Amino acid sequence: MDFIVELWRFMRARRKFWLLPVIFMLTIFGGLLVLAQGSPVAPFIYSLF
């Protein structure tokens, strides 16, 4: 949790709010890959990439 707080402080202090969508999309794709490893939805998720 400290990492998220530090990241938010960095973005707020340095005016790097454009990083927010990048981090959000990376988190979404990472979550999809983790879910796709052992689920029956895997063939459908892999077809997206």
N, CA, C, O and CB atoms as a CASP TS submission, in Angstrom:
PFRMAT TS
TARGET T0000
AUTHOR 0000-0000-0000
METHOD Language model
MODEL 1
PARENT N/A
ATOM      1  N   MET     1       0.817  -1.190   0.000  1.00  0.00           N
ATOM      2  CA  MET     1       0.000   0.000   0.000  1.00  0.00           C
ATOM      3  C   MET     1       0.866   1.260   0.000  1.00  0.00           C
ATOM      4  O   MET     1       0.479   2.293  -0.546  1.00  0.00           O
ATOM      5  CB  MET     1      -0.932  -0.006   1.200  1.00  0.00           C
ATOM      6  N   ASP     2       2.031   1.158   0.615  1.00  0.00           N
ATOM      7  CA  ASP     2       2.937   2.318   0.638  1.00  0.00           C
ATOM      8  C   ASP     2       3.385   2.697  -0.770  1.00  0.00           C
ATOM      9  O   ASP     2       3.577   3.873  -1.078  1.00  0.00           O
ATOM     10  CB  ASP     2       4.167   2.022   1.515  1.00  0.00           C
ATOM     11  N   PHE     3       3.547   1.685  -1.616  1.00  0.00           N
ATOM     12  CA  PHE     3       3.979   1.958  -2.988  1.00  0.00           C
ATOM     13  C   PHE     3       2.948   2.816  -3.725  1.00  0.00           C
ATOM     14  O   PHE     3       3.310   3.745  -4.446  1.00  0.00           O
ATOM     15  CB  PHE     3       4.213   0.640  -3.749  1.00  0.00           C
ATOM     16  N   ILE     4       1.688   2.506  -3.545  1.00  0.00           N
ATOM     17  CA  ILE     4       0.627   3.255  -4.230  1.00  0.00           C
ATOM     18  C   ILE     4       0.581   4.694  -3.722  1.00  0.00           C
ATOM     19  O   ILE     4       0.397   5.628  -4.502  1.00  0.00           O
ATOM     20  CB  ILE     4      -0.747   2.570  -4.024  1.00  0.00           C
ATOM     21  N   VAL     5       0.747   4.865  -2.422  1.00  0.00           N
ATOM     22  CA  VAL     5       0.745   6.214  -1.852  1.00  0.00           C
ATOM     23  C   VAL     5       1.930   7.015  -2.377  1.00  0.00           C
ATOM     24  O   VAL     5       1.783   8.180  -2.745  1.00  0.00           O
ATOM     25  CB  VAL     5       0.782   6.155  -0.312  1.00  0.00           C
ATOM     26  N   GLU     6       3.101   6.391  -2.411  1.00  0.00           N
ATOM     27  CA  GLU     6       4.293   7.077  -2.926  1.00  0.00           C
ATOM     28  C   GLU     6       4.138   7.418  -4.408  1.00  0.00           C
ATOM     29  O   GLU     6       4.536   8.497  -4.849  1.00  0.00           O
ATOM     30  CB  GLU     6       5.542   6.207  -2.718  1.00  0.00           C
ATOM     31  N   LEU     7       3.560   6.496  -5.166  1.00  0.00           N
ATOM     32  CA  LEU     7       3.345   6.754  -6.589  1.00  0.00           C
ATOM     33  C   LEU     7       2.386   7.922  -6.789  1.00  0.00           C
ATOM     34  O   LEU     7       2.610   8.766  -7.657  1.00  0.00           O
ATOM     35  CB  LEU     7       2.802   5.500  -7.286  1.00  0.00           C
ATOM     36  N   TRP     8       1.328   7.975  -5.998  1.00  0.00           N
ATOM     37  CA  TRP     8       0.368   9.078  -6.098  1.00  0.00           C
ATOM     38  C   TRP     8       1.026  10.404  -5.732  1.00  0.00           C
ATOM     39  O   TRP     8       0.802  11.412  -6.402  1.00  0.00           O
ATOM     40  CB  TRP     8      -0.847   8.821  -5.188  1.00  0.00           C
ATOM     41  N   ARG     9       1.830  10.412  -4.685  1.00  0.00           N
ATOM     42  CA  ARG     9       2.535  11.639  -4.296  1.00  0.00           C
ATOM     43  C   ARG     9       3.492  12.102  -5.381  1.00  0.00           C
ATOM     44  O   ARG     9       3.609  13.298  -5.652  1.00  0.00           O
ATOM     45  CB  ARG     9       3.298  11.424  -2.994  1.00  0.00           C
ATOM     46  N   PHE    10       4.180  11.143  -6.003  1.00  0.00           N
ATOM     47  CA  PHE    10       5.094  11.482  -7.090  1.00  0.00           C
ATOM     48  C   PHE    10       4.339  12.114  -8.256  1.00  0.00           C
ATOM     49  O   PHE    10       4.746  13.151  -8.779  1.00  0.00           O
ATOM     50  CB  PHE    10       5.850  10.233  -7.563  1.00  0.00           C
ATOM     51  N   MET    11       3.229  11.478  -8.662  1.00  0.00           N
ATOM     52  CA  MET    11       2.467  11.998  -9.804  1.00  0.00           C
ATOM     53  C   MET    11       1.875  13.366  -9.493  1.00  0.00           C
ATOM     54  O   MET    11       1.820  14.230 -10.368  1.00  0.00           O
ATOM     55  CB  MET    11       1.351  11.022 -10.193  1.00  0.00           C
ATOM     56  N   ARG    12       1.434  13.569  -8.268  1.00  0.00           N
ATOM     57  CA  ARG    12       0.855  14.852  -7.895  1.00  0.00           C
ATOM     58  C   ARG    12       1.920  15.946  -7.816  1.00  0.00           C
ATOM     59  O   ARG    12       1.680  17.076  -8.242  1.00  0.00           O
ATOM     60  CB  ARG    12       0.129  14.730  -6.561  1.00  0.00           C
ATOM     61  N   ALA    13       3.086  15.620  -7.278  1.00  0.00           N
ATOM     62  CA  ALA    13       4.143  16.623  -7.117  1.00  0.00           C
ATOM     63  C   ALA    13       4.782  16.990  -8.454  1.00  0.00           C
ATOM     64  O   ALA    13       5.121  18.151  -8.684  1.00  0.00           O
ATOM     65  CB  ALA    13       5.215  16.110  -6.155  1.00  0.00           C
ATOM     66  N   ARG    14       4.946  16.006  -9.334  1.00  0.00           N
ATOM     67  CA  ARG    14       5.627  16.238 -10.600  1.00  0.00           C
ATOM     68  C   ARG    14       4.672  16.506 -11.765  1.00  0.00           C
ATOM     69  O   ARG    14       5.108  16.688 -12.902  1.00  0.00           O
ATOM     70  CB  ARG    14       6.490  15.058 -10.925  1.00  0.00           C
ATOM     71  N   ARG    15       3.371  16.530 -11.476  1.00  0.00           N
ATOM     72  CA  ARG    15       2.343  16.755 -12.516  1.00  0.00           C
ATOM     73  C   ARG    15       2.439  15.702 -13.629  1.00  0.00           C
ATOM     74  O   ARG    15       2.409  16.033 -14.814  1.00  0.00           O
ATOM     75  CB  ARG    15       2.492  18.178 -13.123  1.00  0.00           C
ATOM     76  N   LYS    16       2.552  14.452 -13.234  1.00  0.00           N
ATOM     77  CA  LYS    16       2.652  13.342 -14.181  1.00  0.00           C
ATOM     78  C   LYS    16       1.350  12.552 -14.229  1.00  0.00           C
ATOM     79  O   LYS    16       1.359  11.322 -14.175  1.00  0.00           O
ATOM     80  CB  LYS    16       3.818  12.417 -13.806  1.00  0.00           C
ATOM     81  N   PHE    17       0.239  13.259 -14.330  1.00  0.00           N
ATOM     82  CA  PHE    17      -1.056  12.592 -14.317  1.00  0.00           C
ATOM     83  C   PHE    17      -1.300  11.753 -15.568  1.00  0.00           C
ATOM     84  O   PHE    17      -2.217  10.931 -15.589  1.00  0.00           O
ATOM     85  CB  PHE    17      -2.153  13.613 -14.172  1.00  0.00           C
ATOM     86  N   TRP    18      -0.490  11.951 -16.611  1.00  0.00           N
ATOM     87  CA  TRP    18      -0.642  11.137 -17.813  1.00  0.00           C
ATOM     88  C   TRP    18      -0.215   9.692 -17.549  1.00  0.00           C
ATOM     89  O   TRP    18      -0.527   8.808 -18.346  1.00  0.00           O
ATOM     90  CB  TRP    18       0.178  11.732 -18.970  1.00  0.00           C
ATOM     91  N   LEU    19       0.496   9.436 -16.441  1.00  0.00           N
ATOM     92  CA  LEU    19       0.887   8.068 -16.107  1.00  0.00           C
ATOM     93  C   LEU    19      -0.285   7.241 -15.596  1.00  0.00           C
ATOM     94  O   LEU    19      -0.236   6.011 -15.642  1.00  0.00           O
ATOM     95  CB  LEU    19       1.990   8.083 -15.071  1.00  0.00           C
ATOM     96  N   LEU    20      -1.321   7.884 -15.116  1.00  0.00           N
ATOM     97  CA  LEU    20      -2.454   7.172 -14.541  1.00  0.00           C
ATOM     98  C   LEU    20      -3.116   6.195 -15.520  1.00  0.00           C
ATOM     99  O   LEU    20      -3.326   5.038 -15.156  1.00  0.00           O
ATOM    100  CB  LEU    20      -3.473   8.163 -14.056  1.00  0.00           C
ATOM    101  N   PRO    21      -3.455   6.614 -16.749  1.00  0.00           N
ATOM    102  CA  PRO    21      -4.049   5.639 -17.678  1.00  0.00           C
ATOM    103  C   PRO    21      -3.092   4.515 -18.066  1.00  0.00           C
ATOM    104  O   PRO    21      -3.522   3.385 -18.294  1.00  0.00           O
ATOM    105  CB  PRO    21      -4.516   6.345 -18.929  1.00  0.00           C
ATOM    106  N   VAL    22      -1.803   4.817 -18.141  1.00  0.00           N
ATOM    107  CA  VAL    22      -0.819   3.793 -18.485  1.00  0.00           C
ATOM    108  C   VAL    22      -0.773   2.729 -17.389  1.00  0.00           C
ATOM    109  O   VAL    22      -0.801   1.532 -17.676  1.00  0.00           O
ATOM    110  CB  VAL    22       0.582   4.423 -18.690  1.00  0.00           C
ATOM    111  N   ILE    23      -0.703   3.165 -16.157  1.00  0.00           N
ATOM    112  CA  ILE    23      -0.665   2.227 -15.028  1.00  0.00           C
ATOM    113  C   ILE    23      -1.968   1.441 -14.943  1.00  0.00           C
ATOM    114  O   ILE    23      -1.954   0.244 -14.655  1.00  0.00           O
ATOM    115  CB  ILE    23      -0.410   2.977 -13.704  1.00  0.00           C
ATOM    116  N   PHE    24      -3.081   2.102 -15.191  1.00  0.00           N
ATOM    117  CA  PHE    24      -4.387   1.438 -15.155  1.00  0.00           C
ATOM    118  C   PHE    24      -4.465   0.335 -16.210  1.00  0.00           C
ATOM    119  O   PHE    24      -4.902  -0.777 -15.913  1.00  0.00           O
ATOM    120  CB  PHE    24      -5.518   2.462 -15.373  1.00  0.00           C
ATOM    121  N   MET    25      -4.046   0.633 -17.431  1.00  0.00           N
ATOM    122  CA  MET    25      -4.113  -0.368 -18.500  1.00  0.00           C
ATOM    123  C   MET    25      -3.152  -1.531 -18.251  1.00  0.00           C
ATOM    124  O   MET    25      -3.491  -2.682 -18.527  1.00  0.00           O
ATOM    125  CB  MET    25      -3.800   0.281 -19.849  1.00  0.00           C
ATOM    126  N   LEU    26      -1.972  -1.245 -17.737  1.00  0.00           N
ATOM    127  CA  LEU    26      -1.036  -2.320 -17.410  1.00  0.00           C
ATOM    128  C   LEU    26      -1.603  -3.232 -16.330  1.00  0.00           C
ATOM    129  O   LEU    26      -1.421  -4.448 -16.378  1.00  0.00           O
ATOM    130  CB  LEU    26       0.304  -1.742 -16.956  1.00  0.00           C
ATOM    131  N   THR    27      -2.281  -2.651 -15.370  1.00  0.00           N
ATOM    132  CA  THR    27      -2.907  -3.444 -14.311  1.00  0.00           C
ATOM    133  C   THR    27      -4.022  -4.320 -14.872  1.00  0.00           C
ATOM    134  O   THR    27      -4.150  -5.486 -14.501  1.00  0.00           O
ATOM    135  CB  THR    27      -3.459  -2.529 -13.210  1.00  0.00           C
ATOM    136  N   ILE    28      -4.821  -3.756 -15.762  1.00  0.00           N
ATOM    137  CA  ILE    28      -5.912  -4.527 -16.378  1.00  0.00           C
ATOM    138  C   ILE    28      -5.360  -5.706 -17.181  1.00  0.00           C
ATOM    139  O   ILE    28      -5.834  -6.833 -17.037  1.00  0.00           O
ATOM    140  CB  ILE    28      -6.769  -3.618 -17.291  1.00  0.00           C
ATOM    141  N   PHE    29      -4.356  -5.448 -18.027  1.00  0.00           N
ATOM    142  CA  PHE    29      -3.787  -6.530 -18.836  1.00  0.00           C
ATOM    143  C   PHE    29      -3.080  -7.570 -17.978  1.00  0.00           C
ATOM    144  O   PHE    29      -3.141  -8.762 -18.278  1.00  0.00           O
ATOM    145  CB  PHE    29      -2.815  -5.964 -19.861  1.00  0.00           C
ATOM    146  N   GLY    30      -2.416  -7.138 -16.924  1.00  0.00           N
ATOM    147  CA  GLY    30      -1.783  -8.090 -16.014  1.00  0.00           C
ATOM    148  C   GLY    30      -2.805  -8.971 -15.325  1.00  0.00           C
ATOM    149  O   GLY    30      -2.600 -10.177 -15.182  1.00  0.00           O
ATOM    150  N   GLY    31      -3.903  -8.373 -14.899  1.00  0.00           N
ATOM    151  CA  GLY    31      -4.977  -9.159 -14.289  1.00  0.00           C
ATOM    152  C   GLY    31      -5.588 -10.149 -15.261  1.00  0.00           C
ATOM    153  O   GLY    31      -5.909 -11.275 -14.883  1.00  0.00           O
ATOM    154  N   LEU    32      -5.751  -9.738 -16.512  1.00  0.00           N
ATOM    155  CA  LEU    32      -6.279 -10.661 -17.521  1.00  0.00           C
ATOM    156  C   LEU    32      -5.346 -11.844 -17.737  1.00  0.00           C
ATOM    157  O   LEU    32      -5.801 -12.980 -17.871  1.00  0.00           O
ATOM    158  CB  LEU    32      -6.504  -9.931 -18.844  1.00  0.00           C
ATOM    159  N   LEU    33      -4.061 -11.586 -17.770  1.00  0.00           N
ATOM    160  CA  LEU    33      -3.109 -12.678 -17.975  1.00  0.00           C
ATOM    161  C   LEU    33      -3.089 -13.636 -16.792  1.00  0.00           C
ATOM    162  O   LEU    33      -2.971 -14.848 -16.974  1.00  0.00           O
ATOM    163  CB  LEU    33      -1.711 -12.123 -18.212  1.00  0.00           C
ATOM    164  N   VAL    34      -3.201 -13.104 -15.591  1.00  0.00           N
ATOM    165  CA  VAL    34      -3.235 -13.973 -14.409  1.00  0.00           C
ATOM    166  C   VAL    34      -4.502 -14.817 -14.410  1.00  0.00           C
ATOM    167  O   VAL    34      -4.454 -16.007 -14.098  1.00  0.00           O
ATOM    168  CB  VAL    34      -3.150 -13.137 -13.112  1.00  0.00           C
ATOM    169  N   LEU    35      -5.624 -14.219 -14.753  1.00  0.00           N
ATOM    170  CA  LEU    35      -6.879 -14.976 -14.804  1.00  0.00           C
ATOM    171  C   LEU    35      -6.892 -16.004 -15.923  1.00  0.00           C
ATOM    172  O   LEU    35      -7.557 -17.035 -15.819  1.00  0.00           O
ATOM    173  CB  LEU    35      -8.049 -14.032 -14.974  1.00  0.00           C
ATOM    174  N   ALA    36      -6.166 -15.727 -16.980  1.00  0.00           N
ATOM    175  CA  ALA    36      -6.191 -16.616 -18.137  1.00  0.00           C
ATOM    176  C   ALA    36      -5.342 -17.863 -17.949  1.00  0.00           C
ATOM    177  O   ALA    36      -5.459 -18.801 -18.737  1.00  0.00           O
ATOM    178  CB  ALA    36      -5.726 -15.877 -19.355  1.00  0.00           C
ATOM    179  N   GLN    37      -4.504 -17.904 -16.945  1.00  0.00           N
ATOM    180  CA  GLN    37      -3.612 -19.036 -16.768  1.00  0.00           C
ATOM    181  C   GLN    37      -4.345 -20.331 -16.455  1.00  0.00           C
ATOM    182  O   GLN    37      -3.975 -21.388 -16.966  1.00  0.00           O
ATOM    183  CB  GLN    37      -2.636 -18.740 -15.681  1.00  0.00           C
ATOM    184  N   GLY    38      -5.362 -20.267 -15.635  1.00  0.00           N
ATOM    185  CA  GLY    38      -5.996 -21.518 -15.231  1.00  0.00           C
ATOM    186  C   GLY    38      -7.494 -21.524 -15.384  1.00  0.00           C
ATOM    187  O   GLY    38      -8.178 -22.268 -14.681  1.00  0.00           O
ATOM    188  N   SER    39      -8.018 -20.732 -16.266  1.00  0.00           N
ATOM    189  CA  SER    39      -9.478 -20.691 -16.364  1.00  0.00           C
ATOM    190  C   SER    39      -9.943 -21.186 -17.732  1.00  0.00           C
ATOM    191  O   SER    39      -9.164 -21.205 -18.686  1.00  0.00           O
ATOM    192  CB  SER    39      -9.996 -19.264 -16.111  1.00  0.00           C
ATOM    193  N   PRO    40     -11.191 -21.578 -17.825  1.00  0.00           N
ATOM    194  CA  PRO    40     -11.728 -22.016 -19.118  1.00  0.00           C
ATOM    195  C   PRO    40     -11.925 -20.866 -20.105  1.00  0.00           C
ATOM    196  O   PRO    40     -12.240 -21.093 -21.274  1.00  0.00           O
ATOM    197  CB  PRO    40     -13.044 -22.726 -18.909  1.00  0.00           C
ATOM    198  N   VAL    41     -11.741 -19.644 -19.637  1.00  0.00           N
ATOM    199  CA  VAL    41     -11.891 -18.474 -20.501  1.00  0.00           C
ATOM    200  C   VAL    41     -10.586 -18.185 -21.247  1.00  0.00           C
ATOM    201  O   VAL    41     -10.547 -17.306 -22.107  1.00  0.00           O
ATOM    202  CB  VAL    41     -12.320 -17.244 -19.673  1.00  0.00           C
ATOM    203  N   ALA    42      -9.526 -18.914 -20.922  1.00  0.00           N
ATOM    204  CA  ALA    42      -8.194 -18.651 -21.465  1.00  0.00           C
ATOM    205  C   ALA    42      -8.151 -18.564 -22.996  1.00  0.00           C
ATOM    206  O   ALA    42      -7.527 -17.637 -23.512  1.00  0.00           O
ATOM    207  CB  ALA    42      -7.253 -19.723 -21.007  1.00  0.00           C
ATOM    208  N   PRO    43      -8.769 -19.465 -23.742  1.00  0.00           N
ATOM    209  CA  PRO    43      -8.682 -19.352 -25.204  1.00  0.00           C
ATOM    210  C   PRO    43      -9.278 -18.052 -25.752  1.00  0.00           C
ATOM    211  O   PRO    43      -8.819 -17.530 -26.768  1.00  0.00           O
ATOM    212  CB  PRO    43      -9.382 -20.525 -25.845  1.00  0.00           C
ATOM    213  N   PHE    44     -10.277 -17.550 -25.085  1.00  0.00           N
ATOM    214  CA  PHE    44     -10.905 -16.321 -25.550  1.00  0.00           C
ATOM    215  C   PHE    44     -10.058 -15.093 -25.235  1.00  0.00           C
ATOM    216  O   PHE    44     -10.001 -14.148 -26.021  1.00  0.00           O
ATOM    217  CB  PHE    44     -12.278 -16.173 -24.930  1.00  0.00           C
ATOM    218  N   ILE    45      -9.396 -15.117 -24.066  1.00  0.00           N
ATOM    219  CA  ILE    45      -8.540 -13.998 -23.693  1.00  0.00           C
ATOM    220  C   ILE    45      -7.294 -13.990 -24.559  1.00  0.00           C
ATOM    221  O   ILE    45      -6.851 -12.921 -24.977  1.00  0.00           O
ATOM    222  CB  ILE    45      -8.160 -14.069 -22.204  1.00  0.00           C
ATOM    223  N   TYR    46      -6.717 -15.147 -24.840  1.00  0.00           N
ATOM    224  CA  TYR    46      -5.517 -15.194 -25.656  1.00  0.00           C
ATOM    225  C   TYR    46      -5.793 -14.759 -27.092  1.00  0.00           C
ATOM    226  O   TYR    46      -4.883 -14.301 -27.783  1.00  0.00           O
ATOM    227  CB  TYR    46      -4.931 -16.592 -25.641  1.00  0.00           C
ATOM    228  N   SER    47      -7.003 -14.891 -27.539  1.00  0.00           N
ATOM    229  CA  SER    47      -7.313 -14.445 -28.907  1.00  0.00           C
ATOM    230  C   SER    47      -7.320 -12.920 -29.000  1.00  0.00           C
ATOM    231  O   SER    47      -7.205 -12.372 -30.097  1.00  0.00           O
ATOM    232  CB  SER    47      -8.676 -15.004 -29.359  1.00  0.00           C
ATOM    233  N   LEU    48      -7.452 -12.228 -27.872  1.00  0.00           N
ATOM    234  CA  LEU    48      -7.390 -10.770 -27.881  1.00  0.00           C
ATOM    235  C   LEU    48      -5.984 -10.265 -28.177  1.00  0.00           C
ATOM    236  O   LEU    48      -5.812  -9.186 -28.743  1.00  0.00           O
ATOM    237  CB  LEU    48      -7.867 -10.218 -26.552  1.00  0.00           C
ATOM    238  N   PHE    49      -4.984 -11.047 -27.793  1.00  0.00           N
ATOM    239  CA  PHE    49      -3.608 -10.617 -27.975  1.00  0.00           C
ATOM    240  C   PHE    49      -3.063 -11.169 -29.271  1.00  0.00           C
ATOM    241  O   PHE    49      -1.907 -10.918 -29.612  1.00  0.00           O
ATOM    242  CB  PHE    49      -2.737 -11.054 -26.798  1.00  0.00           C
TER
END
